[in-house]
Amino acid sequence: MLFGVAVLNGVVLVSHIAQLRQEGMPVEEAVVRGSQDRLRPVLMTAAIAIFSLIPMLYATGPGSEVQRPLATVVVGGLLTSDVSNACTLATLYRWFEPKEAESEL
């Protein structure tokens, strides 16, 4: 679940930045605007997954010794993956896109 949500959020961000680039926006502006435009959908996706795991975090019944650590790892991973996706993908897109744009000219 964690991997799927992280990849989906990355795809949402990169596809929007690519769409802005196709509309003729410069790389720097497309990365900043694309990150701002897709911040809410990315955070909402992670928030829904986190909220759905809250019952597992506080479970005390049978099986909770397995559910609680799993939910803790997934919630922590969702929080850190959003931050790392935003920083890493924006930086990598900026780093690789100018080389492609220069070769097209």
BAVEX-168159 format. One record per atom (N, C-alpha, C, O): residue number from 1; chain; x, y, z. Coordinates in steps of 0.2 Angstrom, whole numbers, padded with zeros to 4 digits. Example, Ala and Ser with C-alpha at 12.3 -4.5 7.8 and 13.67 -1.06 7.14 Angstrom:
<n:1; chain:A; x:0066; y:-0028; z:0039>
<n:1; chain:A; x:0062; y:-0022; z:0039>
<n:1; chain:A; x:0066; y:-0016; z:0039>
<n:1; chain:A; x:0071; y:-0017; z:0042>
<n:2; chain:A; x:0064; y:-0011; z:0035>
<n:2; chain:A; x:0068; y:-0005; z:0036>
<n:2; chain:A; x:0064; y:0000; z:0039>
<n:2; chain:A; x:0067; y:0006; z:0040>
// end
This chain:
<n:1; chain:A; x:0004; y:-0006; z:0000>
<n:1; chain:A; x:0000; y:0000; z:0000>
<n:1; chain:A; x:0004; y:0006; z:0000>
<n:1; chain:A; x:0003; y:0011; z:-0004>
<n:2; chain:A; x:0009; y:0006; z:0004>
<n:2; chain:A; x:0014; y:0012; z:0005>
<n:2; chain:A; x:0017; y:0013; z:-0002>
<n:2; chain:A; x:0018; y:0019; z:-0004>
<n:3; chain:A; x:0020; y:0008; z:-0005>
<n:3; chain:A; x:0023; y:0009; z:-0012>
<n:3; chain:A; x:0019; y:0012; z:-0017>
<n:3; chain:A; x:0020; y:0016; z:-0021>
<n:4; chain:A; x:0013; y:0009; z:-0017>
<n:4; chain:A; x:0008; y:0011; z:-0022>
<n:4; chain:A; x:0006; y:0018; z:-0021>
<n:4; chain:A; x:0005; y:0022; z:-0026>
<n:5; chain:A; x:0005; y:0021; z:-0015>
<n:5; chain:A; x:0003; y:0028; z:-0014>
<n:5; chain:A; x:0008; y:0032; z:-0016>
<n:5; chain:A; x:0007; y:0038; z:-0019>
<n:6; chain:A; x:0014; y:0030; z:-0014>
<n:6; chain:A; x:0020; y:0035; z:-0015>
<n:6; chain:A; x:0021; y:0035; z:-0023>
<n:6; chain:A; x:0023; y:0041; z:-0025>
<n:7; chain:A; x:0021; y:0030; z:-0026>
<n:7; chain:A; x:0022; y:0030; z:-0034>
<n:7; chain:A; x:0016; y:0034; z:-0037>
<n:7; chain:A; x:0017; y:0038; z:-0041>
<n:8; chain:A; x:0010; y:0033; z:-0035>
<n:8; chain:A; x:0004; y:0037; z:-0038>
<n:8; chain:A; x:0005; y:0044; z:-0037>
<n:8; chain:A; x:0004; y:0048; z:-0041>
<n:9; chain:A; x:0007; y:0046; z:-0031>
<n:9; chain:A; x:0008; y:0053; z:-0029>
<n:9; chain:A; x:0014; y:0056; z:-0034>
<n:9; chain:A; x:0014; y:0062; z:-0036>
<n:10; chain:A; x:0019; y:0052; z:-0035>
<n:10; chain:A; x:0025; y:0054; z:-0039>
<n:10; chain:A; x:0022; y:0055; z:-0047>
<n:10; chain:A; x:0024; y:0060; z:-0050>
<n:11; chain:A; x:0018; y:0051; z:-0049>
<n:11; chain:A; x:0016; y:0051; z:-0056>
<n:11; chain:A; x:0011; y:0057; z:-0057>
<n:11; chain:A; x:0011; y:0060; z:-0062>
<n:12; chain:A; x:0007; y:0058; z:-0052>
<n:12; chain:A; x:0002; y:0064; z:-0052>
<n:12; chain:A; x:0007; y:0070; z:-0053>
<n:12; chain:A; x:0005; y:0075; z:-0057>
<n:13; chain:A; x:0012; y:0071; z:-0049>
<n:13; chain:A; x:0016; y:0077; z:-0049>
<n:13; chain:A; x:0020; y:0078; z:-0055>
<n:13; chain:A; x:0020; y:0083; z:-0059>
<n:14; chain:A; x:0023; y:0073; z:-0058>
<n:14; chain:A; x:0027; y:0073; z:-0064>
<n:14; chain:A; x:0023; y:0074; z:-0070>
<n:14; chain:A; x:0025; y:0078; z:-0074>
<n:15; chain:A; x:0017; y:0071; z:-0070>
<n:15; chain:A; x:0013; y:0071; z:-0076>
<n:15; chain:A; x:0010; y:0079; z:-0077>
<n:15; chain:A; x:0009; y:0081; z:-0082>
<n:16; chain:A; x:0009; y:0082; z:-0071>
<n:16; chain:A; x:0006; y:0089; z:-0071>
<n:16; chain:A; x:0012; y:0093; z:-0073>
<n:16; chain:A; x:0011; y:0098; z:-0077>
<n:17; chain:A; x:0018; y:0092; z:-0071>
<n:17; chain:A; x:0023; y:0096; z:-0073>
<n:17; chain:A; x:0025; y:0095; z:-0080>
<n:17; chain:A; x:0026; y:0100; z:-0084>
<n:18; chain:A; x:0024; y:0089; z:-0083>
<n:18; chain:A; x:0025; y:0088; z:-0090>
<n:18; chain:A; x:0020; y:0092; z:-0094>
<n:18; chain:A; x:0021; y:0094; z:-0100>
<n:19; chain:A; x:0014; y:0092; z:-0092>
<n:19; chain:A; x:0008; y:0095; z:-0095>
<n:19; chain:A; x:0010; y:0102; z:-0095>
<n:19; chain:A; x:0008; y:0106; z:-0101>
<n:20; chain:A; x:0012; y:0105; z:-0090>
<n:20; chain:A; x:0014; y:0112; z:-0090>
<n:20; chain:A; x:0019; y:0114; z:-0095>
<n:20; chain:A; x:0019; y:0119; z:-0098>
<n:21; chain:A; x:0024; y:0110; z:-0095>
<n:21; chain:A; x:0030; y:0110; z:-0100>
<n:21; chain:A; x:0027; y:0110; z:-0107>
<n:21; chain:A; x:0029; y:0114; z:-0112>
<n:22; chain:A; x:0022; y:0106; z:-0109>
<n:22; chain:A; x:0020; y:0105; z:-0115>
<n:22; chain:A; x:0016; y:0112; z:-0117>
<n:22; chain:A; x:0015; y:0113; z:-0123>
<n:23; chain:A; x:0013; y:0115; z:-0112>
<n:23; chain:A; x:0010; y:0121; z:-0114>
<n:23; chain:A; x:0014; y:0127; z:-0115>
<n:23; chain:A; x:0012; y:0133; z:-0116>
<n:24; chain:A; x:0021; y:0126; z:-0114>
<n:24; chain:A; x:0026; y:0131; z:-0116>
<n:24; chain:A; x:0029; y:0134; z:-0110>
<n:24; chain:A; x:0032; y:0139; z:-0110>
<n:25; chain:A; x:0027; y:0132; z:-0104>
<n:25; chain:A; x:0030; y:0135; z:-0098>
<n:25; chain:A; x:0037; y:0134; z:-0097>
<n:25; chain:A; x:0039; y:0128; z:-0098>
<n:26; chain:A; x:0041; y:0138; z:-0094>
<n:26; chain:A; x:0048; y:0137; z:-0093>
<n:26; chain:A; x:0049; y:0132; z:-0088>
<n:26; chain:A; x:0045; y:0131; z:-0083>
<n:27; chain:A; x:0055; y:0128; z:-0087>
<n:27; chain:A; x:0056; y:0123; z:-0083>
<n:27; chain:A; x:0055; y:0125; z:-0076>
<n:27; chain:A; x:0051; y:0121; z:-0072>
<n:28; chain:A; x:0058; y:0130; z:-0074>
<n:28; chain:A; x:0058; y:0132; z:-0067>
<n:28; chain:A; x:0051; y:0134; z:-0064>
<n:28; chain:A; x:0049; y:0132; z:-0059>
<n:29; chain:A; x:0047; y:0137; z:-0069>
<n:29; chain:A; x:0041; y:0139; z:-0067>
<n:29; chain:A; x:0036; y:0133; z:-0067>
<n:29; chain:A; x:0031; y:0133; z:-0063>
<n:30; chain:A; x:0037; y:0129; z:-0072>
<n:30; chain:A; x:0033; y:0123; z:-0072>
<n:30; chain:A; x:0034; y:0118; z:-0066>
<n:30; chain:A; x:0029; y:0116; z:-0063>
<n:31; chain:A; x:0040; y:0118; z:-0063>
<n:31; chain:A; x:0041; y:0114; z:-0057>
<n:31; chain:A; x:0038; y:0117; z:-0051>
<n:31; chain:A; x:0035; y:0113; z:-0047>
<n:32; chain:A; x:0039; y:0123; z:-0050>
<n:32; chain:A; x:0036; y:0127; z:-0045>
<n:32; chain:A; x:0028; y:0127; z:-0045>
<n:32; chain:A; x:0025; y:0125; z:-0040>
<n:33; chain:A; x:0025; y:0129; z:-0051>
<n:33; chain:A; x:0018; y:0129; z:-0051>
<n:33; chain:A; x:0015; y:0122; z:-0051>
<n:33; chain:A; x:0010; y:0121; z:-0048>
<n:34; chain:A; x:0018; y:0117; z:-0054>
<n:34; chain:A; x:0016; y:0110; z:-0054>
<n:34; chain:A; x:0016; y:0107; z:-0047>
<n:34; chain:A; x:0011; y:0104; z:-0045>
<n:35; chain:A; x:0021; y:0109; z:-0043>
<n:35; chain:A; x:0021; y:0107; z:-0036>
<n:35; chain:A; x:0016; y:0110; z:-0032>
<n:35; chain:A; x:0013; y:0107; z:-0027>
<n:36; chain:A; x:0015; y:0116; z:-0033>
<n:36; chain:A; x:0010; y:0120; z:-0029>
<n:36; chain:A; x:0003; y:0117; z:-0031>
<n:36; chain:A; x:-0002; y:0116; z:-0027>
<n:37; chain:A; x:0002; y:0116; z:-0037>
<n:37; chain:A; x:-0005; y:0114; z:-0040>
<n:37; chain:A; x:-0007; y:0107; z:-0037>
<n:37; chain:A; x:-0013; y:0106; z:-0036>
<n:38; chain:A; x:-0002; y:0103; z:-0037>
<n:38; chain:A; x:-0003; y:0096; z:-0035>
<n:38; chain:A; x:-0002; y:0094; z:-0027>
<n:38; chain:A; x:-0002; y:0088; z:-0025>
<n:39; chain:A; x:0000; y:0099; z:-0023>
<n:39; chain:A; x:0001; y:0098; z:-0016>
<n:39; chain:A; x:-0005; y:0096; z:-0013>
<n:39; chain:A; x:-0005; y:0091; z:-0009>
<n:40; chain:A; x:-0011; y:0099; z:-0014>
<n:40; chain:A; x:-0017; y:0096; z:-0011>
<n:40; chain:A; x:-0019; y:0089; z:-0012>
<n:40; chain:A; x:-0021; y:0085; z:-0008>
<n:41; chain:A; x:-0019; y:0087; z:-0019>
<n:41; chain:A; x:-0021; y:0081; z:-0020>
<n:41; chain:A; x:-0016; y:0075; z:-0017>
<n:41; chain:A; x:-0019; y:0070; z:-0015>
<n:42; chain:A; x:-0010; y:0077; z:-0017>
<n:42; chain:A; x:-0005; y:0072; z:-0015>
<n:42; chain:A; x:-0006; y:0072; z:-0007>
<n:42; chain:A; x:-0006; y:0066; z:-0004>
<n:43; chain:A; x:-0007; y:0077; z:-0004>
<n:43; chain:A; x:-0008; y:0077; z:0004>
<n:43; chain:A; x:-0015; y:0073; z:0005>
<n:43; chain:A; x:-0015; y:0070; z:0010>
<n:44; chain:A; x:-0020; y:0075; z:0001>
<n:44; chain:A; x:-0026; y:0071; z:0003>
<n:44; chain:A; x:-0026; y:0064; z:0002>
<n:44; chain:A; x:-0029; y:0060; z:0006>
<n:45; chain:A; x:-0022; y:0062; z:-0003>
<n:45; chain:A; x:-0021; y:0054; z:-0004>
<n:45; chain:A; x:-0018; y:0051; z:0002>
<n:45; chain:A; x:-0020; y:0046; z:0004>
<n:46; chain:A; x:-0013; y:0054; z:0004>
<n:46; chain:A; x:-0009; y:0052; z:0010>
<n:46; chain:A; x:-0013; y:0052; z:0016>
<n:46; chain:A; x:-0013; y:0048; z:0020>
<n:47; chain:A; x:-0017; y:0058; z:0017>
<n:47; chain:A; x:-0021; y:0059; z:0023>
<n:47; chain:A; x:-0027; y:0053; z:0023>
<n:47; chain:A; x:-0028; y:0051; z:0029>
<n:48; chain:A; x:-0030; y:0052; z:0018>
<n:48; chain:A; x:-0035; y:0047; z:0018>
<n:48; chain:A; x:-0032; y:0040; z:0020>
<n:48; chain:A; x:-0035; y:0036; z:0024>
<n:49; chain:A; x:-0026; y:0038; z:0017>
<n:49; chain:A; x:-0023; y:0032; z:0019>
<n:49; chain:A; x:-0021; y:0032; z:0027>
<n:49; chain:A; x:-0022; y:0027; z:0030>
<n:50; chain:A; x:-0019; y:0037; z:0029>
<n:50; chain:A; x:-0017; y:0038; z:0036>
<n:50; chain:A; x:-0023; y:0037; z:0041>
<n:50; chain:A; x:-0023; y:0034; z:0045>
<n:51; chain:A; x:-0028; y:0041; z:0039>
<n:51; chain:A; x:-0034; y:0041; z:0043>
<n:51; chain:A; x:-0037; y:0034; z:0043>
<n:51; chain:A; x:-0040; y:0032; z:0048>
<n:52; chain:A; x:-0037; y:0030; z:0038>
<n:52; chain:A; x:-0039; y:0023; z:0037>
<n:52; chain:A; x:-0035; y:0019; z:0042>
<n:52; chain:A; x:-0038; y:0013; z:0044>
<n:53; chain:A; x:-0029; y:0020; z:0043>
<n:53; chain:A; x:-0025; y:0016; z:0047>
<n:53; chain:A; x:-0025; y:0018; z:0055>
<n:53; chain:A; x:-0022; y:0014; z:0059>
<n:54; chain:A; x:-0029; y:0023; z:0057>
<n:54; chain:A; x:-0029; y:0025; z:0064>
<n:54; chain:A; x:-0032; y:0019; z:0068>
<n:54; chain:A; x:-0030; y:0018; z:0074>
<n:55; chain:A; x:-0038; y:0016; z:0066>
<n:55; chain:A; x:-0040; y:0010; z:0070>
<n:55; chain:A; x:-0035; y:0005; z:0071>
<n:55; chain:A; x:-0034; y:0002; z:0077>
<n:56; chain:A; x:-0030; y:0004; z:0066>
<n:56; chain:A; x:-0025; y:-0001; z:0067>
<n:56; chain:A; x:-0020; y:0001; z:0072>
<n:56; chain:A; x:-0017; y:-0003; z:0076>
<n:57; chain:A; x:-0019; y:0008; z:0072>
<n:57; chain:A; x:-0014; y:0010; z:0077>
<n:57; chain:A; x:-0016; y:0010; z:0084>
<n:57; chain:A; x:-0011; y:0009; z:0088>
<n:58; chain:A; x:-0022; y:0010; z:0085>
<n:58; chain:A; x:-0024; y:0010; z:0092>
<n:58; chain:A; x:-0028; y:0003; z:0094>
<n:58; chain:A; x:-0031; y:0003; z:0099>
<n:59; chain:A; x:-0027; y:-0002; z:0090>
<n:59; chain:A; x:-0030; y:-0009; z:0091>
<n:59; chain:A; x:-0027; y:-0012; z:0097>
<n:59; chain:A; x:-0021; y:-0011; z:0099>
<n:60; chain:A; x:-0031; y:-0015; z:0101>
<n:60; chain:A; x:-0029; y:-0019; z:0107>
<n:60; chain:A; x:-0031; y:-0026; z:0108>
<n:60; chain:A; x:-0030; y:-0029; z:0112>
<n:61; chain:A; x:-0035; y:-0028; z:0103>
<n:61; chain:A; x:-0038; y:-0034; z:0103>
<n:61; chain:A; x:-0034; y:-0040; z:0100>
<n:61; chain:A; x:-0028; y:-0038; z:0099>
<n:62; chain:A; x:-0036; y:-0046; z:0099>
<n:62; chain:A; x:-0032; y:-0051; z:0096>
<n:62; chain:A; x:-0029; y:-0049; z:0089>
<n:62; chain:A; x:-0033; y:-0046; z:0085>
<n:63; chain:A; x:-0023; y:-0050; z:0088>
<n:63; chain:A; x:-0020; y:-0048; z:0082>
<n:63; chain:A; x:-0017; y:-0041; z:0082>
<n:63; chain:A; x:-0014; y:-0039; z:0077>
<n:64; chain:A; x:-0018; y:-0038; z:0087>
<n:64; chain:A; x:-0015; y:-0031; z:0087>
<n:64; chain:A; x:-0008; y:-0031; z:0087>
<n:64; chain:A; x:-0005; y:-0026; z:0085>
<n:65; chain:A; x:-0005; y:-0036; z:0090>
<n:65; chain:A; x:0003; y:-0036; z:0090>
<n:65; chain:A; x:0006; y:-0036; z:0083>
<n:65; chain:A; x:0012; y:-0035; z:0082>
<n:66; chain:A; x:0002; y:-0038; z:0078>
<n:66; chain:A; x:0004; y:-0038; z:0071>
<n:66; chain:A; x:0002; y:-0031; z:0068>
<n:66; chain:A; x:0006; y:-0028; z:0064>
<n:67; chain:A; x:-0004; y:-0029; z:0069>
<n:67; chain:A; x:-0007; y:-0024; z:0066>
<n:67; chain:A; x:-0004; y:-0017; z:0068>
<n:67; chain:A; x:-0003; y:-0013; z:0063>
<n:68; chain:A; x:-0003; y:-0016; z:0074>
<n:68; chain:A; x:0000; y:-0010; z:0076>
<n:68; chain:A; x:0007; y:-0008; z:0073>
<n:68; chain:A; x:0008; y:-0002; z:0071>
<n:69; chain:A; x:0012; y:-0013; z:0073>
<n:69; chain:A; x:0018; y:-0011; z:0070>
<n:69; chain:A; x:0017; y:-0010; z:0063>
<n:69; chain:A; x:0021; y:-0005; z:0060>
<n:70; chain:A; x:0013; y:-0014; z:0059>
<n:70; chain:A; x:0012; y:-0013; z:0052>
<n:70; chain:A; x:0009; y:-0006; z:0051>
<n:70; chain:A; x:0012; y:-0002; z:0046>
<n:71; chain:A; x:0004; y:-0004; z:0054>
<n:71; chain:A; x:0001; y:0003; z:0053>
<n:71; chain:A; x:0006; y:0008; z:0055>
<n:71; chain:A; x:0006; y:0014; z:0052>
<n:72; chain:A; x:0010; y:0008; z:0060>
<n:72; chain:A; x:0015; y:0013; z:0062>
<n:72; chain:A; x:0020; y:0014; z:0056>
<n:72; chain:A; x:0022; y:0019; z:0054>
<n:73; chain:A; x:0022; y:0008; z:0053>
<n:73; chain:A; x:0027; y:0009; z:0048>
<n:73; chain:A; x:0024; y:0012; z:0042>
<n:73; chain:A; x:0027; y:0016; z:0038>
<n:74; chain:A; x:0018; y:0010; z:0040>
<n:74; chain:A; x:0015; y:0013; z:0034>
<n:74; chain:A; x:0013; y:0020; z:0035>
<n:74; chain:A; x:0014; y:0024; z:0030>
<n:75; chain:A; x:0011; y:0022; z:0041>
<n:75; chain:A; x:0010; y:0029; z:0042>
<n:75; chain:A; x:0016; y:0034; z:0042>
<n:75; chain:A; x:0016; y:0039; z:0039>
<n:76; chain:A; x:0021; y:0031; z:0045>
<n:76; chain:A; x:0028; y:0035; z:0045>
<n:76; chain:A; x:0030; y:0035; z:0038>
<n:76; chain:A; x:0033; y:0040; z:0036>
<n:77; chain:A; x:0030; y:0030; z:0034>
<n:77; chain:A; x:0032; y:0030; z:0027>
<n:77; chain:A; x:0028; y:0034; z:0023>
<n:77; chain:A; x:0031; y:0038; z:0018>
<n:78; chain:A; x:0021; y:0035; z:0024>
<n:78; chain:A; x:0017; y:0040; z:0020>
<n:78; chain:A; x:0019; y:0047; z:0021>
<n:78; chain:A; x:0020; y:0051; z:0017>
<n:79; chain:A; x:0021; y:0048; z:0028>
<n:79; chain:A; x:0023; y:0055; z:0029>
<n:79; chain:A; x:0030; y:0057; z:0026>
<n:79; chain:A; x:0030; y:0062; z:0023>
<n:80; chain:A; x:0034; y:0052; z:0027>
<n:80; chain:A; x:0041; y:0054; z:0024>
<n:80; chain:A; x:0041; y:0053; z:0016>
<n:80; chain:A; x:0045; y:0057; z:0013>
<n:81; chain:A; x:0037; y:0049; z:0013>
<n:81; chain:A; x:0037; y:0049; z:0006>
<n:81; chain:A; x:0034; y:0055; z:0003>
<n:81; chain:A; x:0037; y:0057; z:-0003>
<n:82; chain:A; x:0030; y:0058; z:0006>
<n:82; chain:A; x:0027; y:0064; z:0003>
<n:82; chain:A; x:0032; y:0070; z:0003>
<n:82; chain:A; x:0033; y:0073; z:-0002>
<n:83; chain:A; x:0036; y:0070; z:0008>
<n:83; chain:A; x:0041; y:0075; z:0009>
<n:83; chain:A; x:0047; y:0074; z:0004>
<n:83; chain:A; x:0049; y:0078; z:0000>
<n:84; chain:A; x:0049; y:0068; z:0004>
<n:84; chain:A; x:0054; y:0066; z:-0001>
<n:84; chain:A; x:0052; y:0066; z:-0008>
<n:84; chain:A; x:0056; y:0068; z:-0012>
<n:85; chain:A; x:0046; y:0064; z:-0009>
<n:85; chain:A; x:0044; y:0064; z:-0016>
<n:85; chain:A; x:0044; y:0072; z:-0019>
<n:85; chain:A; x:0046; y:0073; z:-0024>
<n:86; chain:A; x:0041; y:0076; z:-0015>
<n:86; chain:A; x:0041; y:0083; z:-0017>
<n:86; chain:A; x:0048; y:0086; z:-0018>
<n:86; chain:A; x:0049; y:0089; z:-0023>
<n:87; chain:A; x:0052; y:0085; z:-0014>
<n:87; chain:A; x:0059; y:0087; z:-0015>
<n:87; chain:A; x:0063; y:0084; z:-0020>
<n:87; chain:A; x:0066; y:0087; z:-0025>
<n:88; chain:A; x:0063; y:0077; z:-0020>
<n:88; chain:A; x:0067; y:0073; z:-0025>
<n:88; chain:A; x:0064; y:0074; z:-0032>
<n:88; chain:A; x:0068; y:0075; z:-0037>
<n:89; chain:A; x:0058; y:0073; z:-0033>
<n:89; chain:A; x:0055; y:0074; z:-0040>
<n:89; chain:A; x:0056; y:0080; z:-0043>
<n:89; chain:A; x:0058; y:0081; z:-0049>
<n:90; chain:A; x:0055; y:0086; z:-0039>
<n:90; chain:A; x:0056; y:0092; z:-0042>
<n:90; chain:A; x:0063; y:0094; z:-0044>
<n:90; chain:A; x:0064; y:0097; z:-0049>
<n:91; chain:A; x:0067; y:0092; z:-0040>
<n:91; chain:A; x:0075; y:0093; z:-0041>
<n:91; chain:A; x:0077; y:0089; z:-0047>
<n:91; chain:A; x:0080; y:0091; z:-0051>
<n:92; chain:A; x:0075; y:0082; z:-0047>
<n:92; chain:A; x:0077; y:0078; z:-0053>
<n:92; chain:A; x:0073; y:0080; z:-0060>
<n:92; chain:A; x:0077; y:0080; z:-0065>
<n:93; chain:A; x:0067; y:0083; z:-0059>
<n:93; chain:A; x:0064; y:0085; z:-0065>
<n:93; chain:A; x:0068; y:0091; z:-0068>
<n:93; chain:A; x:0069; y:0092; z:-0074>
<n:94; chain:A; x:0070; y:0096; z:-0063>
<n:94; chain:A; x:0074; y:0102; z:-0065>
<n:94; chain:A; x:0080; y:0100; z:-0068>
<n:94; chain:A; x:0083; y:0103; z:-0073>
<n:95; chain:A; x:0083; y:0095; z:-0065>
<n:95; chain:A; x:0090; y:0093; z:-0067>
<n:95; chain:A; x:0090; y:0089; z:-0074>
<n:95; chain:A; x:0095; y:0091; z:-0078>
<n:96; chain:A; x:0085; y:0085; z:-0076>
<n:96; chain:A; x:0085; y:0082; z:-0082>
<n:96; chain:A; x:0081; y:0085; z:-0088>
<n:96; chain:A; x:0083; y:0084; z:-0094>
<n:97; chain:A; x:0077; y:0089; z:-0086>
<n:97; chain:A; x:0073; y:0092; z:-0092>
<n:97; chain:A; x:0077; y:0097; z:-0096>
<n:97; chain:A; x:0076; y:0097; z:-0102>
<n:98; chain:A; x:0081; y:0102; z:-0093>
<n:98; chain:A; x:0084; y:0106; z:-0098>
<n:98; chain:A; x:0089; y:0103; z:-0103>
<n:98; chain:A; x:0089; y:0105; z:-0109>
<n:99; chain:A; x:0091; y:0097; z:-0101>
<n:99; chain:A; x:0095; y:0093; z:-0106>
<n:99; chain:A; x:0091; y:0091; z:-0112>
<n:99; chain:A; x:0093; y:0091; z:-0118>
<n:100; chain:A; x:0085; y:0089; z:-0111>
<n:100; chain:A; x:0081; y:0087; z:-0116>
<n:100; chain:A; x:0078; y:0093; z:-0120>
<n:100; chain:A; x:0078; y:0092; z:-0126>
<n:101; chain:A; x:0077; y:0098; z:-0117>
<n:101; chain:A; x:0074; y:0104; z:-0120>
<n:101; chain:A; x:0080; y:0107; z:-0125>
<n:101; chain:A; x:0078; y:0109; z:-0130>
<n:102; chain:A; x:0086; y:0107; z:-0122>
<n:102; chain:A; x:0091; y:0110; z:-0127>
<n:102; chain:A; x:0093; y:0105; z:-0133>
<n:102; chain:A; x:0094; y:0108; z:-0138>
<n:103; chain:A; x:0092; y:0099; z:-0132>
<n:103; chain:A; x:0093; y:0095; z:-0138>
<n:103; chain:A; x:0088; y:0095; z:-0143>
<n:103; chain:A; x:0089; y:0094; z:-0149>
<n:104; chain:A; x:0082; y:0098; z:-0141>
<n:104; chain:A; x:0076; y:0098; z:-0146>
<n:104; chain:A; x:0077; y:0105; z:-0150>
<n:104; chain:A; x:0074; y:0105; z:-0155>
<n:105; chain:A; x:0081; y:0110; z:-0147>
<n:105; chain:A; x:0081; y:0116; z:-0151>
<n:105; chain:A; x:0086; y:0116; z:-0156>
<n:105; chain:A; x:0087; y:0121; z:-0160>
// end
